[in-house]
Amino acid sequence: MKSIAVIGGGITGVTTAYALALRGFSVTLLERHRYAAMETSFANGGQLSASNAEVWNHFSTVLKGMKWILRPDAPLLVNPKPSWHKLSWFAEFIGHIPAYQRNTIATTELAIAAREHLYAWAAKENIDFDLKQRGILHIYRNKAGFTHAGRVSQLLQRGGLERRAVTPSEMKAIEPTLAGDYYGGYFTPSDATGDIHKFTMGMAAAAERQGVECLYEQEVRAIERQGQQVHITSTDISAPDGQTQRRSFDAVVVCAGTASRALGAQLGDRVNVYPVKGYSITVNLKDASSRTSAPQVSLLDDETKLVSSRLGEDRFRVAGTAEFNGFNRDIRADRIRPLTEWVAQCFPGVSTEHVIPWAGLRPMMPNMLPRVGRGNDPKVFYNTGHGHLGWTLSAVTADTIAAIVEAAAR
């Protein structure tokens, strides 16, 4: 097993291709966009957040979803229109509630391990991605939220993460620009932020330097196993005639985000990824007052389910919410409005006159853990379904799947 195809040019696909190349494989990456990181890895919240490792499989999440179902601006919004995929996903999601503690601890461990690889790769390849290692501050407006956060902190600690409770005055010292009244907070100094798009583009260039062949504008149409090889048929969507080509490899790693479910079905695997839409705004800090008023420390507001990150000197990213609405990629004004209002509330000195809205589909598994490992076919592997922690976990899952492929090739 020497030639490996990687399907998907987002953060998981690019890091997987890079990790495989480091192990001496001949790697071909196929991506349907013109560049890497043009979908979910384009404009996320920017957090490398082990402190956000709590999985969503909790009865409180179900109750909130039911409570907010008729609120178009709700942090968690479920389109009530039924589909078999949605119903089966939610049934499995509820079935994993008993594993809430175990999976939260496991996710924490993965997130901490991922840092070592990500920072090492960025340093080795000299990638500038607006990295800020100034921690993440979780903010709470009431006692109930703060108390729940204390229970979560105990799970995070069991996974190896240290975060500490902070008073409102300590919160102000950590991030002086934060306005408003708060019950308290939790601060994780070891967390960080950065620009996922810059990082992924830098890793794609690094992968090519390691010998990876990156084929862009390739729409994968079919995957099949014949004999000892995997055959992938793709269409060059940049060509006027839509030229189709069939390529053969010794194995394939599916890193295709929300498309992984359909590709897995072709290969005889059930990969129950659901597209959970999230929104972000990038606030361009065009005046000195906005640059001074925007925070330097990353925040996570558990009540509104919003996160923020400072990207360099002149950009401020706010992201969050979860929308279960199938493969709908529309950027809705009523979903963007709470993000700009949050900026005005928490950082009133920041002008939101120059805002770029965005929406992306997070690939989520029902147990909130990524699918990393073999398929039913010994020539097929998966590294997908990372949900809202794709960037946080990508480096360790890439290294893990590369090790699994290497072991299978012996």
C-alpha positions in Angstrom: 0.0 0.0 0.0 1.9 3.0 -1.3 -0.4 5.3 -3.2 -3.1 7.0 -1.1 -6.0 9.2 -2.1 -7.3 11.7 0.3 -10.8 13.1 -0.5 -11.4 16.6 0.9 -9.3 19.7 1.1 -10.5 21.1 4.4 -8.5 21.1 7.6 -8.8 17.4 8.1 -8.0 16.4 4.6 -5.0 18.7 4.3 -3.5 17.7 7.6 -4.2 14.0 6.8 -2.4 14.3 3.4 0.5 16.0 5.2 0.8 13.4 7.9 0.7 10.6 5.3 3.4 12.3 3.2 5.6 12.5 6.3 5.4 8.7 6.5 6.6 8.3 3.0 3.3 7.6 1.1 2.6 8.9 -2.3 -0.5 11.0 -1.6 -3.0 12.6 -4.0 -5.6 15.0 -2.5 -8.8 15.6 -4.4 -10.9 18.7 -3.6 -13.9 20.1 -5.4 -13.1 23.7 -4.9 -10.5 25.8 -6.6 -8.5 26.1 -3.3 -8.2 24.4 0.0 -10.3 25.4 3.0 -13.2 27.0 1.1 -16.1 25.4 3.0 -16.3 24.7 6.8 -12.6 25.5 7.2 -13.0 29.0 5.7 -14.3 31.3 8.6 -14.9 29.4 11.8 -14.7 30.9 15.3 -10.9 30.6 15.3 -10.6 28.8 18.6 -8.2 26.0 19.4 -10.3 25.2 22.4 -9.8 22.1 24.6 -12.0 24.0 27.0 -14.9 23.6 24.6 -14.6 19.8 24.6 -18.0 19.2 26.3 -20.1 17.0 24.0 -23.7 18.1 23.4 -25.3 14.7 24.3 -27.1 16.0 27.4 -30.7 16.2 28.3 -30.4 20.0 28.7 -29.5 20.3 25.0 -32.7 18.4 24.0 -34.8 20.6 26.2 -33.3 23.8 24.8 -33.8 22.6 21.3 -37.5 22.0 22.0 -37.9 25.3 23.8 -36.3 27.3 21.0 -37.9 25.5 18.0 -40.1 28.5 17.1 -37.4 31.1 17.7 -35.6 32.0 14.4 -32.8 33.7 16.3 -32.3 30.8 18.8 -28.7 29.6 19.5 -29.9 26.1 18.7 -32.4 25.8 15.9 -34.0 22.7 14.5 -36.1 22.8 11.3 -39.2 20.7 12.3 -39.5 19.3 8.8 -38.7 15.6 9.2 -36.3 13.5 7.2 -35.0 10.0 7.8 -31.5 11.2 8.1 -32.4 13.9 10.7 -34.6 11.5 12.7 -32.0 8.7 12.8 -29.3 11.1 13.7 -31.2 12.5 16.7 -32.2 9.0 17.8 -28.5 8.1 17.9 -27.7 11.4 19.6 -30.1 10.7 22.4 -28.8 7.2 22.6 -25.3 8.5 23.4 -26.5 10.7 26.3 -25.3 8.0 28.9 -21.8 8.4 27.4 -21.7 12.2 28.0 -19.0 12.1 30.6 -16.9 9.5 29.0 -17.0 11.2 25.6 -16.3 14.7 27.1 -13.2 13.3 28.8 -12.1 11.6 25.6 -12.5 14.7 23.5 -10.5 16.7 26.0 -7.6 14.3 25.8 -7.7 14.5 22.0 -7.7 18.3 22.0 -4.7 18.5 24.3 -2.8 15.9 22.2 -3.6 17.8 19.0 -1.7 21.0 20.2 1.6 19.3 20.1 1.3 18.3 16.5 -0.3 21.5 15.3 2.2 23.8 16.9 5.1 21.6 15.7 3.9 21.5 12.2 3.2 25.3 12.1 6.8 26.0 13.4 8.4 23.5 11.0 6.6 24.9 8.0 6.8 28.5 9.1 3.0 29.1 8.8 1.7 32.5 9.9 -1.9 32.1 10.9 -2.5 34.9 13.4 -1.8 32.6 16.4 -2.7 34.1 19.8 -1.8 32.0 22.8 -3.6 34.1 25.3 -6.2 31.6 26.6 -10.0 31.4 26.4 -12.4 33.0 28.8 -15.8 31.4 29.3 -18.4 34.0 30.5 -21.6 33.4 32.5 -24.4 35.7 33.3 -26.2 33.6 36.0 -25.5 31.1 38.7 -27.1 28.2 36.8 -24.7 28.5 33.9 -21.7 29.0 36.2 -22.6 26.0 38.3 -22.9 23.8 35.2 -19.5 25.0 34.1 -18.0 23.9 37.4 -19.3 20.4 36.7 -17.8 20.5 33.2 -14.5 21.7 34.6 -14.3 18.5 36.7 -14.6 16.4 33.5 -12.1 18.6 31.6 -9.7 18.1 34.5 -10.1 14.3 34.3 -9.1 14.7 30.7 -5.9 16.6 31.7 -7.1 20.2 31.2 -6.7 22.9 33.8 -9.0 25.8 33.9 -9.9 28.0 36.8 -13.0 29.9 38.0 -12.6 33.6 37.9 -14.6 36.4 39.5 -16.2 39.3 37.6 -13.3 41.6 38.6 -10.8 38.9 37.5 -12.6 38.6 34.2 -12.2 42.4 33.7 -8.5 42.1 34.4 -8.1 39.2 31.9 -10.1 41.2 29.2 -10.5 44.8 30.0 -12.6 45.7 27.0 -15.4 43.3 28.0 -18.6 45.2 28.9 -21.6 44.0 30.9 -22.5 42.3 34.2 -21.5 38.7 34.8 -21.9 36.2 37.5 -18.4 34.7 36.9 -16.3 32.9 34.4 -13.8 30.2 33.7 -10.4 30.8 32.2 -8.2 28.3 30.3 -4.8 29.9 29.8 -3.5 27.0 27.6 -6.1 27.5 24.9 -5.4 29.6 21.8 -6.9 31.1 18.6 -5.9 31.7 15.0 -7.1 31.9 11.4 -8.1 28.4 10.3 -8.1 29.4 6.6 -4.6 30.8 6.8 -3.4 27.7 8.6 -5.0 25.2 6.2 -3.7 27.1 3.1 -0.3 27.0 4.7 -0.5 23.3 5.4 -1.7 22.7 1.8 1.5 24.4 0.5 3.6 22.4 3.0 1.9 19.2 1.9 2.8 19.9 -1.7 6.4 20.6 -0.6 6.3 17.1 1.0 5.3 15.6 -2.4 1.5 15.6 -2.1 -0.3 16.1 -5.4 -3.2 18.5 -4.8 -5.9 18.2 -7.5 -8.4 21.0 -7.1 -11.8 21.4 -8.8 -12.3 17.7 -8.8 -15.9 16.6 -8.0 -15.7 12.9 -6.9 -18.5 11.0 -8.6 -17.8 7.4 -7.7 -15.5 5.3 -5.6 -15.2 1.5 -6.0 -12.9 -1.3 -5.0 -11.8 -3.7 -7.6 -9.0 -6.2 -6.9 -6.3 -4.7 -4.8 -7.0 -1.1 -5.8 -9.6 1.7 -5.1 -10.8 3.5 -8.2 -12.0 7.0 -8.0 -13.9 8.7 -10.8 -14.0 12.5 -10.7 -15.1 15.4 -12.9 -12.8 18.4 -13.6 -15.4 21.1 -13.0 -13.0 23.7 -14.3 -13.0 22.2 -17.8 -15.6 23.4 -20.2 -16.6 19.9 -21.2 -16.6 18.6 -17.6 -13.8 16.0 -18.3 -14.1 12.9 -16.2 -11.1 10.8 -15.2 -10.7 7.5 -13.3 -7.7 7.2 -11.1 -6.5 4.1 -9.1 -4.9 4.0 -5.7 -3.8 1.5 -3.1 -6.1 3.0 -0.5 -8.4 6.0 0.2 -8.9 8.2 3.2 -12.3 10.0 3.3 -12.0 13.4 4.8 -14.9 15.0 3.0 -16.9 16.6 5.9 -20.6 16.5 5.3 -20.1 14.7 2.0 -18.6 11.7 3.9 -21.9 10.1 4.5 -22.7 9.7 0.8 -19.1 8.6 -0.1 -19.2 6.1 2.8 -22.4 4.6 1.5 -20.7 3.9 -1.9 -18.1 2.0 0.0 -20.5 0.0 2.2 -20.0 2.0 5.3 -22.5 3.9 7.4 -21.0 7.3 8.3 -23.9 9.1 10.0 -22.6 12.6 9.6 -25.2 15.4 9.8 -24.6 18.9 8.5 -25.0 21.4 11.4 -24.9 24.9 10.1 -22.9 27.5 12.0 -22.6 31.2 11.3 -19.8 33.8 11.7 -19.1 37.4 11.1 -15.7 38.9 10.5 -15.6 42.5 11.8 -13.1 44.6 9.9 -11.6 47.0 12.5 -11.0 49.9 10.2 -10.7 52.7 12.8 -8.4 53.1 15.7 -11.2 53.1 18.2 -12.5 49.7 17.1 -9.0 48.2 17.2 -8.6 49.5 20.7 -12.1 48.4 21.8 -11.9 44.8 20.4 -10.7 42.1 22.8 -7.3 40.4 22.6 -8.5 37.4 24.7 -10.8 34.9 23.1 -14.3 34.5 24.6 -17.0 31.8 24.8 -20.4 32.9 25.9 -22.2 29.8 26.9 -25.7 31.4 27.1 -25.7 32.6 23.5 -23.4 29.8 22.3 -21.1 32.4 20.6 -17.3 32.5 20.5 -14.9 35.3 19.5 -11.3 35.6 18.4 -9.0 38.5 17.5 -7.3 37.7 14.2 -4.4 40.0 13.9 -4.7 43.7 14.5 -7.6 44.5 12.1 -10.0 41.6 12.3 -12.4 40.3 14.9 -14.3 37.1 14.4 -17.6 36.1 16.2 -19.1 32.7 15.4 -21.5 30.1 16.8 -25.1 28.9 16.8 -26.2 25.5 15.6 -28.9 25.0 12.9 -30.2 21.6 11.9 -31.6 22.3 8.5 -30.0 19.7 6.1 -27.6 20.9 3.4 -29.0 24.4 3.4 -26.1 26.9 3.1 -28.2 30.1 3.1 -26.8 33.0 5.1 -29.9 34.2 7.0 -30.1 37.8 8.2 -32.1 36.7 11.3 -29.2 34.3 12.2 -26.5 36.9 11.6 -28.2 39.7 13.6 -27.6 38.1 17.1 -23.9 38.0 16.3 -23.7 41.7 15.5 -25.9 42.6 18.5 -23.6 40.5 20.7 -20.7 42.6 19.6 -22.6 45.9 20.3 -23.5 44.6 23.8 -20.2 43.2 24.9 -17.8 45.5 23.0 -19.8 48.8 22.4 -16.7 50.6 21.1 -16.3 48.2 18.1 -17.9 49.5 14.9 -19.9 46.8 13.1 -20.3 48.9 9.9 -17.8 46.7 8.0 -19.0 43.1 8.7 -18.6 40.0 6.5 -21.2 37.3 7.2 -20.5 33.6 6.5 -22.1 30.2 7.1 -20.7 26.7 7.1 -21.8 23.1 7.6 -20.2 21.3 10.5 -19.9 17.6 9.9 -21.3 16.1 13.2 -21.5 12.5 14.3 -24.3 11.6 16.8 -21.8 10.8 19.6 -19.9 14.1 18.9 -16.7 12.2 18.3 -14.9 12.1 15.0 -14.9 8.9 12.9 -11.2 8.0 12.7 -10.2 4.5 11.5 -10.8 1.8 9.0 -13.9 1.1 7.0 -15.3 -2.3 6.3 -13.0 -2.6 3.4 -9.3 -2.9 4.3 -8.4 -0.3 1.7 -10.8 2.3 3.0 -10.2 4.7 5.9 -12.0 7.7 7.5 -11.0 10.9 9.2 -14.2 12.9 9.4 -17.1 14.0 11.5 -15.3 16.5 13.8 -18.2 18.8 14.3 -17.6 22.1 16.0 -14.0 21.0 17.0 -12.6 20.3 13.5 -9.6 22.6 13.8 -9.0 21.8 17.5 -8.8 18.1 16.9 -7.5 17.9 13.3 -3.8 17.6 13.9 -4.1 14.6 16.3 -6.7 12.7 14.2 -4.5 13.3 11.1 -1.5 11.8 12.8 -3.7 8.9 14.2 -5.2 8.0 10.8 -1.8 8.2 9.1 -0.4 5.8 11.7 -3.3 3.4 11.1 -2.7 3.5 7.4 1.0 2.9 7.9 0.3 -0.1 10.1 -2.1 -1.6 7.6 0.5 -1.2 4.9 3.0 -3.4 6.6 
